[in-house]
Amino acid sequence: MSFQDGWAALHLEMPPRVPRTEYSAESHWDLVKAVTGIEVGVESSPEVKTAASRAFVKAWNYDFVWSTLVSRGHLGRYRTRMGHAVYAAGGVDFDDDIGSAFESPEQVLAFDPMESLGEIDHHAAVEQFESHYAANCAAFPDCVNMTGIYITVVSGLIDLFGWDLLLTAAGMDSEAFGDLTNRYSRWVQHYFDALADADVPVVMIHDDMVWTSGAIFRPDWYRRYVFPNLKRQLAPVIESGKRILFTSDGNYTQFIDDIADCGVHGFVMEPTTDMAYIASKYGRTHVFVGNADTRILLTGTREQIRAEVERCMAIGKPYPGFFMAVGNHIPPNTPVENALYYNEVYEQLSLR
């Protein structure tokens, strides 16, 4: 069963099958329709979409559902609007609203999150985390659920300032940008303190701290300003006894050891991060989730899809905390037959 296998893997108790999760597949409506038989599409009502998505998650036997609560919306009017390209089916997520509360890198470097964003009501934040977790459990009762924080360090700075001003400010004065990073971390720490006090057993901590090619900033800058802050943020959550999973897009291979040292219990990754390194060094002590290449599902042959699942299984199957997943997502332009074949191969190889 999904919950039992997911819970076992999260606690490094090897389940009889390799558990799995996916991202976005449950809103690939043609795939959802093919798997569940439910007539659903872009124009369907929210109620039909919700029912179809939940039926798909059950049919594909997700063992946990990725979820966070605290995100860019919590940055209020200071969040830079960067627009959004078409990703979702029907292009419903396209957004050409672009704008920023900041006009110069000097304004960025002078920003005080505590003064501008205000203090966080601890008790209200605790209740919000608990309510979010409870809603996820109600939606996906057969899965391990979670709540968490999306705007941890670098992701928060990206959402505040947008790429252009962020990179300009960081390049203009890396030490002042580091001081800003410290100020931001002190503000968002209040959410971590609330998360620690919330009655939830599993949390997701997200921080897109790198690009596909690797580090955005010099590695020594991360080790001076990012990882010490992440370690302080996580300390009360670790003390509370929760299981902590960490997600970053891109290639964070060079920082795996730094992130592990911050106290996380597991890694969620895209295919550019070296899952074999994680398995070899942390496979007996940590959870890891990934990392089939979505591009192979998009354009690959059946032979290539099988080989990619076999690659992931060869790395992860010997370890108790491995979850299979396609990284980054299974988007709606993925051919349905390719996604179905991927799932068929996963099911064939999932039993230990």
C-alpha positions in Angstrom: 0.0 0.0 0.0 1.2 3.5 -0.8 1.2 5.1 2.7 2.9 2.1 4.3 5.6 1.8 1.7 6.2 5.6 1.6 6.3 5.8 5.4 8.7 2.9 5.6 11.1 4.4 3.0 11.0 7.8 4.7 12.2 6.0 7.8 14.8 3.9 6.0 12.9 0.7 6.5 13.1 -1.0 3.1 9.6 -1.7 1.7 9.0 -4.7 -0.6 8.6 -2.4 -3.6 10.4 0.8 -4.7 7.9 3.6 -3.8 7.3 6.5 -6.1 6.0 10.0 -6.6 5.5 12.2 -9.6 5.1 15.9 -10.3 2.4 17.4 -12.6 1.4 14.1 -14.1 -1.9 14.4 -12.3 -2.7 17.5 -14.3 -1.7 16.0 -17.7 -5.4 15.7 -18.6 -4.9 13.4 -21.6 -2.8 11.0 -19.5 -5.2 11.3 -16.5 -8.1 10.4 -18.9 -6.2 7.4 -20.3 -5.4 6.1 -16.9 -8.6 6.7 -15.0 -11.2 6.7 -17.8 -12.6 10.0 -16.4 -13.6 12.5 -19.1 -11.5 15.4 -18.1 -9.7 18.2 -19.9 -8.7 21.9 -19.7 -12.3 23.1 -19.8 -13.6 20.7 -17.1 -14.9 22.1 -13.9 -12.6 22.3 -10.9 -14.6 19.6 -9.2 -14.1 17.2 -12.1 -10.4 18.0 -12.3 -9.9 17.5 -8.6 -11.7 14.1 -8.7 -9.7 13.0 -11.8 -6.4 14.0 -10.3 -7.0 12.2 -7.1 -8.1 9.1 -9.0 -4.9 9.3 -11.0 -2.7 9.6 -8.0 -4.3 6.5 -6.6 -4.0 4.6 -9.8 -0.4 5.4 -10.2 0.2 4.6 -6.6 2.0 7.7 -5.4 3.6 7.1 -2.1 4.0 10.7 -1.1 2.7 14.0 -2.5 5.1 16.9 -2.8 3.8 20.0 -1.2 4.8 23.3 0.4 2.8 26.1 1.9 5.0 29.2 2.4 5.7 30.6 -1.1 6.0 33.7 -3.2 2.6 34.9 -2.2 3.9 35.4 1.4 6.2 38.2 0.1 3.2 40.4 -0.6 3.7 43.5 -2.8 7.4 43.1 -2.7 7.4 40.0 -4.9 8.7 40.7 -8.4 6.3 39.6 -11.1 8.4 37.8 -13.6 5.6 36.4 -15.8 5.2 32.8 -16.7 5.6 30.9 -20.0 3.1 28.3 -21.2 3.5 25.0 -19.3 0.1 23.8 -18.3 -2.4 22.2 -20.7 -4.2 24.8 -22.7 -1.7 27.5 -21.7 -3.8 28.4 -18.7 -0.7 29.4 -16.7 0.6 32.0 -19.2 1.2 35.3 -17.5 2.7 38.4 -19.1 2.3 40.6 -15.9 5.9 41.7 -15.3 6.9 44.3 -12.7 8.9 45.0 -9.6 8.7 47.0 -6.4 12.5 47.7 -6.8 14.1 50.0 -9.3 17.8 49.6 -8.7 20.4 47.2 -7.2 21.0 49.8 -4.5 17.4 49.5 -3.4 17.8 45.7 -3.4 20.9 45.8 -1.2 19.2 48.2 1.2 16.0 46.1 1.6 15.1 45.1 5.1 12.6 42.2 5.0 11.7 42.5 8.7 10.8 46.1 8.4 9.0 45.8 5.0 7.4 42.4 5.2 6.6 42.6 8.9 6.7 40.1 11.7 5.0 36.8 11.3 2.3 35.8 13.8 3.7 32.6 15.2 0.4 31.0 16.3 -1.3 31.8 13.1 1.6 30.3 11.1 1.5 27.1 13.2 -2.2 26.8 12.5 -1.7 27.4 8.8 0.9 24.7 8.5 -1.4 22.2 10.4 -4.4 23.1 8.3 -2.4 22.7 5.1 -1.2 19.3 6.1 -4.6 18.2 7.2 -6.1 19.3 3.8 -3.4 17.4 2.0 -4.2 14.3 4.1 -7.9 14.6 3.3 -7.1 15.0 -0.5 -4.7 12.1 -0.6 -5.4 9.7 2.3 -3.4 6.8 0.8 -0.2 8.8 0.6 2.4 10.3 2.9 1.7 14.0 3.0 3.6 17.0 4.0 3.7 20.8 4.3 6.7 23.1 4.0 8.5 26.2 2.9 9.3 27.1 -0.8 11.1 30.4 -0.3 13.9 29.2 1.9 17.0 31.3 1.0 17.9 31.8 -2.7 14.4 31.1 -3.9 13.1 33.8 -1.6 15.6 36.3 -3.0 14.7 35.3 -6.6 11.0 35.9 -5.9 11.6 39.2 -4.2 13.9 40.8 -6.7 13.7 38.9 -10.0 16.8 37.7 -11.9 18.1 40.9 -13.4 18.2 42.9 -10.2 19.3 40.0 -8.1 22.3 39.2 -10.3 23.2 42.8 -10.7 23.1 43.4 -6.9 25.1 40.3 -6.2 27.7 41.2 -8.8 28.0 44.8 -7.6 28.7 44.0 -3.9 28.7 40.3 -3.0 29.3 41.1 0.7 26.4 43.5 0.9 24.3 40.9 -0.9 25.3 38.4 1.7 24.2 40.8 4.4 20.9 41.0 2.7 20.7 37.2 2.5 21.3 37.1 6.3 18.5 39.7 6.9 16.1 37.7 4.7 16.9 34.5 6.5 16.2 36.1 9.9 12.8 37.1 8.6 11.8 33.7 7.1 13.2 32.0 10.2 9.9 32.8 11.9 8.2 30.4 9.5 10.7 27.7 10.3 10.1 28.2 14.0 6.3 27.9 13.4 6.9 24.8 11.2 8.8 23.2 14.1 5.9 23.8 16.5 3.3 22.5 14.0 1.9 19.0 14.5 3.1 17.6 11.2 5.5 14.6 10.8 7.0 15.3 7.3 8.1 18.6 5.8 9.5 19.7 2.4 12.1 22.5 2.3 12.6 23.9 -1.2 15.4 26.2 -2.4 16.3 26.6 -6.1 19.8 27.6 -5.2 21.5 26.5 -8.5 21.0 26.5 -12.3 21.0 23.5 -14.6 24.8 24.1 -15.1 25.5 24.4 -11.4 26.1 27.2 -8.9 24.7 30.7 -9.6 27.3 32.3 -7.2 30.8 31.4 -6.1 30.8 28.2 -4.0 32.5 30.1 -1.1 29.7 32.6 -1.1 27.1 29.8 -0.5 29.3 28.4 2.3 29.5 31.8 3.9 25.8 33.0 3.5 23.5 30.2 2.3 24.4 27.0 4.3 24.9 28.6 7.7 21.5 30.2 7.3 19.9 26.9 6.2 21.4 25.1 9.1 20.0 27.7 11.6 16.6 27.6 9.9 16.4 23.8 10.1 17.7 23.5 13.7 14.3 23.8 15.4 12.6 21.6 12.8 15.2 18.9 13.4 14.8 19.3 17.2 11.0 18.7 16.8 11.7 15.3 15.3 10.2 15.8 11.9 11.4 14.1 8.7 12.9 16.8 6.5 13.2 16.5 2.7 15.1 19.0 0.6 14.4 20.0 -3.0 16.3 22.1 -5.5 16.0 22.3 -9.2 19.2 22.3 -11.3 22.5 20.6 -10.5 23.4 20.8 -6.9 25.9 18.0 -6.9 28.7 20.1 -5.5 26.6 21.1 -2.5 25.2 17.7 -1.5 27.6 17.4 1.4 26.8 20.9 2.6 23.1 20.3 2.5 23.5 17.0 4.3 25.5 18.8 7.0 22.5 21.1 7.5 20.6 18.1 8.8 18.1 17.2 6.1 16.9 13.6 5.9 16.5 13.4 2.2 17.2 14.8 -1.2 14.8 15.5 -4.1 16.5 16.2 -7.4 16.4 16.7 -11.1 18.3 14.5 -13.5 21.3 16.9 -13.6 22.2 16.2 -10.0 24.3 13.1 -9.6 22.0 10.6 -7.9 24.7 8.0 -8.0 26.9 10.1 -5.7 24.0 10.6 -3.2 23.3 6.8 -3.2 27.0 5.8 -2.7 27.6 8.2 0.1 24.2 8.7 1.7 22.0 5.8 0.5 22.0 4.0 3.9 21.4 7.2 5.9 19.2 9.4 3.8 16.1 9.3 1.5 16.6 10.2 -2.1 14.0 10.8 -4.8 14.5 10.8 -8.5 15.6 11.2 -11.1 14.5 9.9 -14.5 15.0 12.5 -17.2 11.7 14.0 -18.4 13.3 14.8 -21.8 13.5 11.1 -22.5 9.8 10.7 -21.8 9.2 13.7 -24.1 11.1 12.5 -27.2 12.7 9.2 -26.5 12.0 5.7 -27.8 10.6 2.9 -25.7 14.1 1.4 -25.5 15.5 4.7 -24.2 12.6 5.1 -21.7 13.3 1.6 -20.4 17.0 2.2 -20.1 16.4 5.4 -18.1 14.1 3.6 -15.6 16.7 0.8 -15.4 19.4 3.4 -14.7 17.5 4.8 -11.8 16.6 1.4 -10.4 20.2 0.2 -10.6 21.2 3.2 -8.5 18.4 3.3 -6.0 16.8 -0.1 -5.6 19.5 -1.4 -3.2 18.8 1.4 -0.8 15.8 1.6 1.7 15.0 5.3 1.2 14.8 5.5 -2.6 11.7 6.8 -4.3 11.3 6.6 -8.1 10.2 9.9 -9.8 10.6 11.7 -13.1 12.5 14.9 -12.6 11.6 17.7 -13.0 7.9 17.0 -14.1 5.8 15.0 -16.5 4.4 18.0 -18.4 1.2 18.0 -20.5 3.1 17.8 -23.9 4.6 14.5 -22.9 3.2 11.8 -25.3 0.6 9.8 -23.4 2.0 6.5 -24.8 5.5 7.4 -23.5 4.2 8.2 -20.0 2.2 5.0 -19.9 5.2 2.9 -21.0 7.3 4.6 -18.3 4.8 3.6 -15.7 4.6 0.1 -17.1 8.4 -0.3 -16.8 8.4 1.2 -13.4 5.8 -1.3 -12.2 7.8 -4.2 -13.8 10.9 -3.2 -11.9 9.6 -1.9 -8.7 9.4 -5.1 -6.7 12.4 -6.0 -4.7 
